[in-house]
Amino acid sequence: MKPDYYSLVKAGLSQEEIATISGCEDWEMQIRMLRKCRYKLLDEIHKKQQSLDTIDYMICKIKEQQ
């Protein structure tokens, strides 16, 4: 099964990643590549969450000083 191009674009994959995944005939390899992209996105989410936590902490500290 070929992955849905629109879904891959919507998920934020690069054109190169989409071409590589779509051009692969081995579905097990497609799954591995998609999982790799998933882990990359999850790592980005964790980094953004850490940034949010830092900002929330600063907001709390500023409120405590008021």
Predicted model as a PDB file, atoms N, CA, C, CB and O in Angstrom, pLDDT in the B-factor column:
MODEL        1                                                                  
ATOM      1  N   MET A   1       0.835  -1.181   0.000  1.00 66.00           N  
ATOM      2  CA  MET A   1       0.000   0.000   0.000  1.00 66.00           C  
ATOM      3  C   MET A   1       0.881   1.246   0.000  1.00 66.00           C  
ATOM      4  CB  MET A   1      -0.951  -0.003   1.213  1.00 66.00           C  
ATOM      5  O   MET A   1       1.831   1.339   0.777  1.00 66.00           O  
ATOM      6  N   LYS A   2       0.573   2.180  -0.851  1.00 74.00           N  
ATOM      7  CA  LYS A   2       1.304   3.437  -0.907  1.00 74.00           C  
ATOM      8  C   LYS A   2       0.731   4.383   0.148  1.00 74.00           C  
ATOM      9  CB  LYS A   2       1.225   4.070  -2.333  1.00 74.00           C  
ATOM     10  O   LYS A   2      -0.486   4.516   0.276  1.00 74.00           O  
ATOM     11  N   PRO A   3       1.614   5.037   0.901  1.00 78.00           N  
ATOM     12  CA  PRO A   3       1.123   6.016   1.878  1.00 78.00           C  
ATOM     13  C   PRO A   3       0.447   7.183   1.172  1.00 78.00           C  
ATOM     14  CB  PRO A   3       2.277   6.528   2.763  1.00 78.00           C  
ATOM     15  O   PRO A   3       0.813   7.537   0.052  1.00 78.00           O  
ATOM     16  N   ASP A   4      -0.526   7.769   1.824  1.00 87.00           N  
ATOM     17  CA  ASP A   4      -1.271   8.899   1.293  1.00 87.00           C  
ATOM     18  C   ASP A   4      -0.390  10.149   1.306  1.00 87.00           C  
ATOM     19  CB  ASP A   4      -2.567   9.133   2.107  1.00 87.00           C  
ATOM     20  O   ASP A   4       0.038  10.594   2.371  1.00 87.00           O  
ATOM     21  N   TYR A   5      -0.122  10.705   0.149  1.00 89.00           N  
ATOM     22  CA  TYR A   5       0.759  11.859   0.000  1.00 89.00           C  
ATOM     23  C   TYR A   5       0.291  13.030   0.857  1.00 89.00           C  
ATOM     24  CB  TYR A   5       0.835  12.281  -1.465  1.00 89.00           C  
ATOM     25  O   TYR A   5       1.088  13.627   1.580  1.00 89.00           O  
ATOM     26  N   TYR A   6      -0.995  13.359   0.781  1.00 92.00           N  
ATOM     27  CA  TYR A   6      -1.532  14.497   1.525  1.00 92.00           C  
ATOM     28  C   TYR A   6      -1.322  14.314   3.030  1.00 92.00           C  
ATOM     29  CB  TYR A   6      -3.028  14.679   1.215  1.00 92.00           C  
ATOM     30  O   TYR A   6      -0.979  15.272   3.724  1.00 92.00           O  
ATOM     31  N   SER A   7      -1.520  13.123   3.529  1.00 93.00           N  
ATOM     32  CA  SER A   7      -1.337  12.868   4.961  1.00 93.00           C  
ATOM     33  C   SER A   7       0.112  13.053   5.373  1.00 93.00           C  
ATOM     34  CB  SER A   7      -1.800  11.456   5.316  1.00 93.00           C  
ATOM     35  O   SER A   7       0.392  13.567   6.456  1.00 93.00           O  
ATOM     36  N   LEU A   8       1.034  12.638   4.514  1.00 94.00           N  
ATOM     37  CA  LEU A   8       2.455  12.797   4.827  1.00 94.00           C  
ATOM     38  C   LEU A   8       2.855  14.266   4.835  1.00 94.00           C  
ATOM     39  CB  LEU A   8       3.314  12.027   3.823  1.00 94.00           C  
ATOM     40  O   LEU A   8       3.646  14.694   5.675  1.00 94.00           O  
ATOM     41  N   VAL A   9       2.308  15.037   3.899  1.00 94.00           N  
ATOM     42  CA  VAL A   9       2.568  16.481   3.865  1.00 94.00           C  
ATOM     43  C   VAL A   9       2.002  17.124   5.128  1.00 94.00           C  
ATOM     44  CB  VAL A   9       1.947  17.134   2.590  1.00 94.00           C  
ATOM     45  O   VAL A   9       2.666  17.927   5.783  1.00 94.00           O  
ATOM     46  N   LYS A  10       0.774  16.760   5.454  1.00 94.00           N  
ATOM     47  CA  LYS A  10       0.106  17.306   6.636  1.00 94.00           C  
ATOM     48  C   LYS A  10       0.865  16.960   7.919  1.00 94.00           C  
ATOM     49  CB  LYS A  10      -1.330  16.782   6.720  1.00 94.00           C  
ATOM     50  O   LYS A  10       0.860  17.735   8.875  1.00 94.00           O  
ATOM     51  N   ALA A  11       1.510  15.807   7.935  1.00 92.00           N  
ATOM     52  CA  ALA A  11       2.282  15.371   9.103  1.00 92.00           C  
ATOM     53  C   ALA A  11       3.611  16.116   9.219  1.00 92.00           C  
ATOM     54  CB  ALA A  11       2.538  13.869   9.032  1.00 92.00           C  
ATOM     55  O   ALA A  11       4.305  16.002  10.230  1.00 92.00           O  
ATOM     56  N   GLY A  12       3.964  16.877   8.182  1.00 92.00           N  
ATOM     57  CA  GLY A  12       5.173  17.690   8.252  1.00 92.00           C  
ATOM     58  C   GLY A  12       6.414  17.043   7.679  1.00 92.00           C  
ATOM     59  O   GLY A  12       7.523  17.528   7.905  1.00 92.00           O  
ATOM     60  N   LEU A  13       6.254  15.964   6.946  1.00 94.00           N  
ATOM     61  CA  LEU A  13       7.414  15.322   6.336  1.00 94.00           C  
ATOM     62  C   LEU A  13       7.919  16.148   5.168  1.00 94.00           C  
ATOM     63  CB  LEU A  13       7.069  13.900   5.874  1.00 94.00           C  
ATOM     64  O   LEU A  13       7.144  16.809   4.477  1.00 94.00           O  
ATOM     65  N   SER A  14       9.226  16.103   4.954  1.00 94.00           N  
ATOM     66  CA  SER A  14       9.825  16.829   3.841  1.00 94.00           C  
ATOM     67  C   SER A  14       9.509  16.115   2.527  1.00 94.00           C  
ATOM     68  CB  SER A  14      11.356  16.965   4.034  1.00 94.00           C  
ATOM     69  O   SER A  14       9.107  14.952   2.510  1.00 94.00           O  
ATOM     70  N   GLN A  15       9.699  16.833   1.446  1.00 95.00           N  
ATOM     71  CA  GLN A  15       9.476  16.231   0.123  1.00 95.00           C  
ATOM     72  C   GLN A  15      10.403  15.035  -0.078  1.00 95.00           C  
ATOM     73  CB  GLN A  15       9.699  17.277  -1.000  1.00 95.00           C  
ATOM     74  O   GLN A  15      10.020  14.030  -0.676  1.00 95.00           O  
ATOM     75  N   GLU A  16      11.622  15.160   0.428  1.00 95.00           N  
ATOM     76  CA  GLU A  16      12.590  14.067   0.307  1.00 95.00           C  
ATOM     77  C   GLU A  16      12.128  12.834   1.088  1.00 95.00           C  
ATOM     78  CB  GLU A  16      13.974  14.521   0.807  1.00 95.00           C  
ATOM     79  O   GLU A  16      12.215  11.711   0.591  1.00 95.00           O  
ATOM     80  N   GLU A  17      11.640  13.047   2.301  1.00 94.00           N  
ATOM     81  CA  GLU A  17      11.148  11.920   3.103  1.00 94.00           C  
ATOM     82  C   GLU A  17       9.945  11.264   2.435  1.00 94.00           C  
ATOM     83  CB  GLU A  17      10.773  12.389   4.521  1.00 94.00           C  
ATOM     84  O   GLU A  17       9.838  10.038   2.392  1.00 94.00           O  
ATOM     85  N   ILE A  18       9.051  12.084   1.919  1.00 94.00           N  
ATOM     86  CA  ILE A  18       7.861  11.554   1.244  1.00 94.00           C  
ATOM     87  C   ILE A  18       8.250  10.738   0.022  1.00 94.00           C  
ATOM     88  CB  ILE A  18       6.918  12.694   0.835  1.00 94.00           C  
ATOM     89  O   ILE A  18       7.709   9.656  -0.203  1.00 94.00           O  
ATOM     90  N   ALA A  19       9.187  11.252  -0.767  1.00 94.00           N  
ATOM     91  CA  ALA A  19       9.626  10.536  -1.973  1.00 94.00           C  
ATOM     92  C   ALA A  19      10.274   9.210  -1.607  1.00 94.00           C  
ATOM     93  CB  ALA A  19      10.609  11.395  -2.788  1.00 94.00           C  
ATOM     94  O   ALA A  19      10.040   8.196  -2.265  1.00 94.00           O  
ATOM     95  N   THR A  20      11.086   9.217  -0.561  1.00 95.00           N  
ATOM     96  CA  THR A  20      11.764   7.989  -0.146  1.00 95.00           C  
ATOM     97  C   THR A  20      10.757   6.944   0.316  1.00 95.00           C  
ATOM     98  CB  THR A  20      12.771   8.282   0.972  1.00 95.00           C  
ATOM     99  O   THR A  20      10.832   5.779  -0.075  1.00 95.00           O  
ATOM    100  N   ILE A  21       9.820   7.368   1.148  1.00 94.00           N  
ATOM    101  CA  ILE A  21       8.821   6.432   1.669  1.00 94.00           C  
ATOM    102  C   ILE A  21       7.904   5.942   0.555  1.00 94.00           C  
ATOM    103  CB  ILE A  21       7.992   7.093   2.782  1.00 94.00           C  
ATOM    104  O   ILE A  21       7.627   4.747   0.449  1.00 94.00           O  
ATOM    105  N   SER A  22       7.440   6.864  -0.268  1.00 91.00           N  
ATOM    106  CA  SER A  22       6.520   6.495  -1.347  1.00 91.00           C  
ATOM    107  C   SER A  22       7.188   5.610  -2.396  1.00 91.00           C  
ATOM    108  CB  SER A  22       5.967   7.748  -2.011  1.00 91.00           C  
ATOM    109  O   SER A  22       6.534   4.766  -3.007  1.00 91.00           O  
ATOM    110  N   GLY A  23       8.477   5.800  -2.602  1.00 92.00           N  
ATOM    111  CA  GLY A  23       9.192   5.024  -3.615  1.00 92.00           C  
ATOM    112  C   GLY A  23       9.594   3.641  -3.152  1.00 92.00           C  
ATOM    113  O   GLY A  23      10.047   2.817  -3.947  1.00 92.00           O  
ATOM    114  N   CYS A  24       9.429   3.387  -1.875  1.00 91.00           N  
ATOM    115  CA  CYS A  24       9.825   2.093  -1.326  1.00 91.00           C  
ATOM    116  C   CYS A  24       8.710   1.072  -1.546  1.00 91.00           C  
ATOM    117  CB  CYS A  24      10.159   2.216   0.183  1.00 91.00           C  
ATOM    118  O   CYS A  24       7.549   1.329  -1.227  1.00 91.00           O  
ATOM    119  N   GLU A  25       9.070  -0.075  -2.087  1.00 91.00           N  
ATOM    120  CA  GLU A  25       8.088  -1.132  -2.339  1.00 91.00           C  
ATOM    121  C   GLU A  25       7.922  -2.082  -1.149  1.00 91.00           C  
ATOM    122  CB  GLU A  25       8.493  -1.925  -3.567  1.00 91.00           C  
ATOM    123  O   GLU A  25       6.920  -2.791  -1.051  1.00 91.00           O  
ATOM    124  N   ASP A  26       8.887  -2.091  -0.265  1.00 93.00           N  
ATOM    125  CA  ASP A  26       8.859  -2.986   0.904  1.00 93.00           C  
ATOM    126  C   ASP A  26       8.052  -2.325   2.018  1.00 93.00           C  
ATOM    127  CB  ASP A  26      10.311  -3.320   1.397  1.00 93.00           C  
ATOM    128  O   ASP A  26       8.497  -1.329   2.587  1.00 93.00           O  
ATOM    129  N   TRP A  27       6.871  -2.861   2.339  1.00 93.00           N  
ATOM    130  CA  TRP A  27       6.003  -2.229   3.334  1.00 93.00           C  
ATOM    131  C   TRP A  27       6.624  -2.227   4.725  1.00 93.00           C  
ATOM    132  CB  TRP A  27       4.663  -2.935   3.378  1.00 93.00           C  
ATOM    133  O   TRP A  27       6.357  -1.321   5.515  1.00 93.00           O  
ATOM    134  N   GLU A  28       7.447  -3.224   5.037  1.00 95.00           N  
ATOM    135  CA  GLU A  28       8.107  -3.235   6.345  1.00 95.00           C  
ATOM    136  C   GLU A  28       9.100  -2.081   6.443  1.00 95.00           C  
ATOM    137  CB  GLU A  28       8.825  -4.584   6.585  1.00 95.00           C  
ATOM    138  O   GLU A  28       9.236  -1.466   7.500  1.00 95.00           O  
ATOM    139  N   MET A  29       9.786  -1.788   5.355  1.00 95.00           N  
ATOM    140  CA  MET A  29      10.712  -0.661   5.328  1.00 95.00           C  
ATOM    141  C   MET A  29       9.945   0.653   5.406  1.00 95.00           C  
ATOM    142  CB  MET A  29      11.581  -0.702   4.059  1.00 95.00           C  
ATOM    143  O   MET A  29      10.398   1.594   6.057  1.00 95.00           O  
ATOM    144  N   GLN A  30       8.800   0.727   4.754  1.00 95.00           N  
ATOM    145  CA  GLN A  30       7.963   1.922   4.855  1.00 95.00           C  
ATOM    146  C   GLN A  30       7.582   2.178   6.321  1.00 95.00           C  
ATOM    147  CB  GLN A  30       6.688   1.769   3.979  1.00 95.00           C  
ATOM    148  O   GLN A  30       7.644   3.308   6.806  1.00 95.00           O  
ATOM    149  N   ILE A  31       7.194   1.123   6.996  1.00 95.00           N  
ATOM    150  CA  ILE A  31       6.819   1.253   8.408  1.00 95.00           C  
ATOM    151  C   ILE A  31       8.003   1.727   9.232  1.00 95.00           C  
ATOM    152  CB  ILE A  31       6.294  -0.082   8.959  1.00 95.00           C  
ATOM    153  O   ILE A  31       7.846   2.593  10.092  1.00 95.00           O  
ATOM    154  N   ARG A  32       9.182   1.178   8.987  1.00 97.00           N  
ATOM    155  CA  ARG A  32      10.381   1.617   9.717  1.00 97.00           C  
ATOM    156  C   ARG A  32      10.658   3.100   9.477  1.00 97.00           C  
ATOM    157  CB  ARG A  32      11.604   0.778   9.296  1.00 97.00           C  
ATOM    158  O   ARG A  32      10.968   3.842  10.408  1.00 97.00           O  
ATOM    159  N   MET A  33      10.542   3.515   8.231  1.00 96.00           N  
ATOM    160  CA  MET A  33      10.790   4.919   7.908  1.00 96.00           C  
ATOM    161  C   MET A  33       9.744   5.824   8.554  1.00 96.00           C  
ATOM    162  CB  MET A  33      10.798   5.124   6.389  1.00 96.00           C  
ATOM    163  O   MET A  33      10.075   6.890   9.073  1.00 96.00           O  
ATOM    164  N   LEU A  34       8.486   5.399   8.519  1.00 96.00           N  
ATOM    165  CA  LEU A  34       7.430   6.188   9.150  1.00 96.00           C  
ATOM    166  C   LEU A  34       7.622   6.264  10.665  1.00 96.00           C  
ATOM    167  CB  LEU A  34       6.059   5.593   8.824  1.00 96.00           C  
ATOM    168  O   LEU A  34       7.379   7.307  11.272  1.00 96.00           O  
ATOM    169  N   ARG A  35       8.054   5.170  11.265  1.00 97.00           N  
ATOM    170  CA  ARG A  35       8.326   5.197  12.709  1.00 97.00           C  
ATOM    171  C   ARG A  35       9.479   6.133  13.040  1.00 97.00           C  
ATOM    172  CB  ARG A  35       8.639   3.790  13.219  1.00 97.00           C  
ATOM    173  O   ARG A  35       9.452   6.829  14.056  1.00 97.00           O  
ATOM    174  N   LYS A  36      10.484   6.147  12.185  1.00 96.00           N  
ATOM    175  CA  LYS A  36      11.612   7.064  12.387  1.00 96.00           C  
ATOM    176  C   LYS A  36      11.119   8.506  12.340  1.00 96.00           C  
ATOM    177  CB  LYS A  36      12.715   6.833  11.314  1.00 96.00           C  
ATOM    178  O   LYS A  36      11.523   9.325  13.165  1.00 96.00           O  
ATOM    179  N   CYS A  37      10.254   8.821  11.387  1.00 95.00           N  
ATOM    180  CA  CYS A  37       9.673  10.162  11.305  1.00 95.00           C  
ATOM    181  C   CYS A  37       8.825  10.462  12.540  1.00 95.00           C  
ATOM    182  CB  CYS A  37       8.823  10.304  10.030  1.00 95.00           C  
ATOM    183  O   CYS A  37       8.822  11.585  13.043  1.00 95.00           O  
ATOM    184  N   ARG A  38       8.112   9.456  13.017  1.00 96.00           N  
ATOM    185  CA  ARG A  38       7.285   9.621  14.206  1.00 96.00           C  
ATOM    186  C   ARG A  38       8.144   9.956  15.426  1.00 96.00           C  
ATOM    187  CB  ARG A  38       6.465   8.352  14.466  1.00 96.00           C  
ATOM    188  O   ARG A  38       7.818  10.861  16.195  1.00 96.00           O  
ATOM    189  N   TYR A  39       9.234   9.224  15.593  1.00 96.00           N  
ATOM    190  CA  TYR A  39      10.119   9.478  16.732  1.00 96.00           C  
ATOM    191  C   TYR A  39      10.723  10.876  16.656  1.00 96.00           C  
ATOM    192  CB  TYR A  39      11.234   8.427  16.789  1.00 96.00           C  
ATOM    193  O   TYR A  39      10.893  11.547  17.674  1.00 96.00           O  
ATOM    194  N   LYS A  40      11.041  11.304  15.450  1.00 94.00           N  
ATOM    195  CA  LYS A  40      11.593  12.644  15.251  1.00 94.00           C  
ATOM    196  C   LYS A  40      10.567  13.704  15.665  1.00 94.00           C  
ATOM    197  CB  LYS A  40      12.015  12.847  13.771  1.00 94.00           C  
ATOM    198  O   LYS A  40      10.909  14.663  16.357  1.00 94.00           O  
ATOM    199  N   LEU A  41       9.325  13.531  15.247  1.00 94.00           N  
ATOM    200  CA  LEU A  41       8.269  14.461  15.619  1.00 94.00           C  
ATOM    201  C   LEU A  41       8.020  14.452  17.129  1.00 94.00           C  
ATOM    202  CB  LEU A  41       6.982  14.119  14.873  1.00 94.00           C  
ATOM    203  O   LEU A  41       7.819  15.503  17.738  1.00 94.00           O  
ATOM    204  N   LEU A  42       8.035  13.268  17.720  1.00 96.00           N  
ATOM    205  CA  LEU A  42       7.821  13.155  19.155  1.00 96.00           C  
ATOM    206  C   LEU A  42       8.929  13.858  19.925  1.00 96.00           C  
ATOM    207  CB  LEU A  42       7.739  11.688  19.568  1.00 96.00           C  
ATOM    208  O   LEU A  42       8.670  14.500  20.943  1.00 96.00           O  
ATOM    209  N   ASP A  43      10.152  13.741  19.447  1.00 97.00           N  
ATOM    210  CA  ASP A  43      11.272  14.427  20.083  1.00 97.00           C  
ATOM    211  C   ASP A  43      11.074  15.945  20.016  1.00 97.00           C  
ATOM    212  CB  ASP A  43      12.604  14.025  19.410  1.00 97.00           C  
ATOM    213  O   ASP A  43      11.362  16.653  20.981  1.00 97.00           O  
ATOM    214  N   GLU A  44      10.587  16.437  18.888  1.00 95.00           N  
ATOM    215  CA  GLU A  44      10.316  17.866  18.746  1.00 95.00           C  
ATOM    216  C   GLU A  44       9.222  18.305  19.723  1.00 95.00           C  
ATOM    217  CB  GLU A  44       9.902  18.196  17.295  1.00 95.00           C  
ATOM    218  O   GLU A  44       9.300  19.386  20.307  1.00 95.00           O  
ATOM    219  N   ILE A  45       8.213  17.465  19.895  1.00 96.00           N  
ATOM    220  CA  ILE A  45       7.138  17.771  20.844  1.00 96.00           C  
ATOM    221  C   ILE A  45       7.699  17.872  22.261  1.00 96.00           C  
ATOM    222  CB  ILE A  45       6.027  16.691  20.780  1.00 96.00           C  
ATOM    223  O   ILE A  45       7.352  18.790  23.005  1.00 96.00           O  
ATOM    224  N   HIS A  46       8.550  16.945  22.624  1.00 98.00           N  
ATOM    225  CA  HIS A  46       9.142  16.967  23.962  1.00 98.00           C  
ATOM    226  C   HIS A  46       9.969  18.234  24.181  1.00 98.00           C  
ATOM    227  CB  HIS A  46      10.014  15.726  24.177  1.00 98.00           C  
ATOM    228  O   HIS A  46       9.925  18.826  25.259  1.00 98.00           O  
ATOM    229  N   LYS A  47      10.711  18.642  23.175  1.00 97.00           N  
ATOM    230  CA  LYS A  47      11.500  19.870  23.291  1.00 97.00           C  
ATOM    231  C   LYS A  47      10.595  21.084  23.453  1.00 97.00           C  
ATOM    232  CB  LYS A  47      12.402  20.047  22.064  1.00 97.00           C  
ATOM    233  O   LYS A  47      10.889  21.971  24.254  1.00 97.00           O  
ATOM    234  N   LYS A  48       9.502  21.132  22.704  1.00 97.00           N  
ATOM    235  CA  LYS A  48       8.556  22.240  22.824  1.00 97.00           C  
ATOM    236  C   LYS A  48       7.898  22.228  24.209  1.00 97.00           C  
ATOM    237  CB  LYS A  48       7.478  22.159  21.713  1.00 97.00           C  
ATOM    238  O   LYS A  48       7.663  23.286  24.792  1.00 97.00           O  
ATOM    239  N   GLN A  49       7.603  21.037  24.735  1.00 98.00           N  
ATOM    240  CA  GLN A  49       7.007  20.928  26.060  1.00 98.00           C  
ATOM    241  C   GLN A  49       7.962  21.464  27.128  1.00 98.00           C  
ATOM    242  CB  GLN A  49       6.633  19.469  26.361  1.00 98.00           C  
ATOM    243  O   GLN A  49       7.533  22.122  28.076  1.00 98.00           O  
ATOM    244  N   GLN A  50       9.250  21.181  26.971  1.00 98.00           N  
ATOM    245  CA  GLN A  50      10.232  21.708  27.910  1.00 98.00           C  
ATOM    246  C   GLN A  50      10.273  23.239  27.851  1.00 98.00           C  
ATOM    247  CB  GLN A  50      11.623  21.124  27.612  1.00 98.00           C  
ATOM    248  O   GLN A  50      10.411  23.896  28.883  1.00 98.00           O  
ATOM    249  N   SER A  51      10.155  23.792  26.671  1.00 98.00           N  
ATOM    250  CA  SER A  51      10.119  25.244  26.526  1.00 98.00           C  
ATOM    251  C   SER A  51       8.882  25.818  27.209  1.00 98.00           C  
ATOM    252  CB  SER A  51      10.141  25.640  25.040  1.00 98.00           C  
ATOM    253  O   SER A  51       8.968  26.834  27.899  1.00 98.00           O  
ATOM    254  N   LEU A  52       7.738  25.174  27.019  1.00 98.00           N  
ATOM    255  CA  LEU A  52       6.515  25.618  27.675  1.00 98.00           C  
ATOM    256  C   LEU A  52       6.640  25.546  29.190  1.00 98.00           C  
ATOM    257  CB  LEU A  52       5.333  24.782  27.210  1.00 98.00           C  
ATOM    258  O   LEU A  52       6.212  26.459  29.896  1.00 98.00           O  
ATOM    259  N   ASP A  53       7.222  24.472  29.686  1.00 98.00           N  
ATOM    260  CA  ASP A  53       7.414  24.315  31.131  1.00 98.00           C  
ATOM    261  C   ASP A  53       8.293  25.430  31.684  1.00 98.00           C  
ATOM    262  CB  ASP A  53       8.038  22.946  31.447  1.00 98.00           C  
ATOM    263  O   ASP A  53       8.028  25.947  32.769  1.00 98.00           O  
ATOM    264  N   THR A  54       9.327  25.800  30.953  1.00 98.00           N  
ATOM    265  CA  THR A  54      10.217  26.873  31.382  1.00 98.00           C  
ATOM    266  C   THR A  54       9.473  28.195  31.438  1.00 98.00           C  
ATOM    267  CB  THR A  54      11.419  26.984  30.444  1.00 98.00           C  
ATOM    268  O   THR A  54       9.620  28.948  32.401  1.00 98.00           O  
ATOM    269  N   ILE A  55       8.685  28.482  30.428  1.00 98.00           N  
ATOM    270  CA  ILE A  55       7.915  29.724  30.400  1.00 98.00           C  
ATOM    271  C   ILE A  55       6.888  29.732  31.530  1.00 98.00           C  
ATOM    272  CB  ILE A  55       7.215  29.901  29.036  1.00 98.00           C  
ATOM    273  O   ILE A  55       6.724  30.745  32.210  1.00 98.00           O  
ATOM    274  N   ASP A  56       6.202  28.618  31.731  1.00 97.00           N  
ATOM    275  CA  ASP A  56       5.240  28.529  32.833  1.00 97.00           C  
ATOM    276  C   ASP A  56       5.911  28.772  34.175  1.00 97.00           C  
ATOM    277  CB  ASP A  56       4.558  27.164  32.835  1.00 97.00           C  
ATOM    278  O   ASP A  56       5.353  29.448  35.040  1.00 97.00           O  
ATOM    279  N   TYR A  57       7.094  28.229  34.347  1.00 97.00           N  
ATOM    280  CA  TYR A  57       7.843  28.425  35.587  1.00 97.00           C  
ATOM    281  C   TYR A  57       8.159  29.910  35.787  1.00 97.00           C  
ATOM    282  CB  TYR A  57       9.148  27.594  35.570  1.00 97.00           C  
ATOM    283  O   TYR A  57       8.004  30.444  36.885  1.00 97.00           O  
ATOM    284  N   MET A  58       8.603  30.567  34.714  1.00 97.00           N  
ATOM    285  CA  MET A  58       8.927  31.991  34.818  1.00 97.00           C  
ATOM    286  C   MET A  58       7.677  32.810  35.147  1.00 97.00           C  
ATOM    287  CB  MET A  58       9.565  32.495  33.508  1.00 97.00           C  
ATOM    288  O   MET A  58       7.748  33.751  35.937  1.00 97.00           O  
ATOM    289  N   ILE A  59       6.550  32.467  34.558  1.00 97.00           N  
ATOM    290  CA  ILE A  59       5.290  33.167  34.845  1.00 97.00           C  
ATOM    291  C   ILE A  59       4.941  33.025  36.326  1.00 97.00           C  
ATOM    292  CB  ILE A  59       4.136  32.613  33.959  1.00 97.00           C  
ATOM    293  O   ILE A  59       4.575  34.000  36.982  1.00 97.00           O  
ATOM    294  N   CYS A  60       5.056  31.807  36.842  1.00 97.00           N  
ATOM    295  CA  CYS A  60       4.763  31.566  38.267  1.00 97.00           C  
ATOM    296  C   CYS A  60       5.690  32.372  39.158  1.00 97.00           C  
ATOM    297  CB  CYS A  60       4.889  30.071  38.603  1.00 97.00           C  
ATOM    298  O   CYS A  60       5.241  32.961  40.141  1.00 97.00           O  
ATOM    299  N   LYS A  61       6.970  32.409  38.834  1.00 96.00           N  
ATOM    300  CA  LYS A  61       7.936  33.169  39.644  1.00 96.00           C  
ATOM    301  C   LYS A  61       7.619  34.661  39.627  1.00 96.00           C  
ATOM    302  CB  LYS A  61       9.367  32.933  39.133  1.00 96.00           C  
ATOM    303  O   LYS A  61       7.714  35.331  40.655  1.00 96.00           O  
ATOM    304  N   ILE A  62       7.249  35.174  38.475  1.00 96.00           N  
ATOM    305  CA  ILE A  62       6.906  36.601  38.372  1.00 96.00           C  
ATOM    306  C   ILE A  62       5.647  36.890  39.206  1.00 96.00           C  
ATOM    307  CB  ILE A  62       6.681  37.014  36.875  1.00 96.00           C  
ATOM    308  O   ILE A  62       5.595  37.898  39.911  1.00 96.00           O  
ATOM    309  N   LYS A  63       4.646  36.023  39.129  1.00 96.00           N  
ATOM    310  CA  LYS A  63       3.424  36.211  39.906  1.00 96.00           C  
ATOM    311  C   LYS A  63       3.704  36.174  41.400  1.00 96.00           C  
ATOM    312  CB  LYS A  63       2.397  35.148  39.544  1.00 96.00           C  
ATOM    313  O   LYS A  63       3.101  36.928  42.163  1.00 96.00           O  
ATOM    314  N   GLU A  64       4.621  35.298  41.826  1.00 96.00           N  
ATOM    315  CA  GLU A  64       4.966  35.194  43.246  1.00 96.00           C  
ATOM    316  C   GLU A  64       5.606  36.485  43.757  1.00 96.00           C  
ATOM    317  CB  GLU A  64       5.916  34.011  43.477  1.00 96.00           C  
ATOM    318  O   GLU A  64       5.452  36.834  44.927  1.00 96.00           O  
ATOM    319  N   GLN A  65       6.317  37.188  42.891  1.00 95.00           N  
ATOM    320  CA  GLN A  65       7.000  38.415  43.281  1.00 95.00           C  
ATOM    321  C   GLN A  65       6.034  39.606  43.382  1.00 95.00           C  
ATOM    322  CB  GLN A  65       8.109  38.728  42.283  1.00 95.00           C  
ATOM    323  O   GLN A  65       6.379  40.637  43.960  1.00 95.00           O  
ATOM    324  N   GLN A  66       4.877  39.467  42.843  1.00 89.00           N  
ATOM    325  CA  GLN A  66       3.888  40.569  42.849  1.00 89.00           C  
ATOM    326  C   GLN A  66       3.182  40.683  44.174  1.00 89.00           C  
ATOM    327  CB  GLN A  66       2.858  40.373  41.749  1.00 89.00           C  
ATOM    328  O   GLN A  66       2.327  41.551  44.345  1.00 89.00           O  
TER     329      GLN A  66                                                      
ENDMDL                                                                          
END                                                                             
